[in-house]
């Protein structure tokens, strides 16, 4: 993944950190968190770098354009 800190000029006044999948360009995961700044269907952030806990105002995921999902093809157990 690559990441960028888009700053804190948003409704949460927290740093917006956007992670983008290298193998699936355009597929992103974002989190609004000053703790994460400077230091994913489904995901749950449990560790980012050395951080294992942090405060966060909000988080999101999105895909841009025709981005290929990093979770496809679906595994056999996912109908």
Secondary structure, 3 states (H helix, E strand, C coil): CEEEECCCCCCCCCCEEEEECCCCCCEEEEEECCCCCCCCCCCCCCCECCECCCCCCEEEEEECCCCCCCCCCCCCCCC
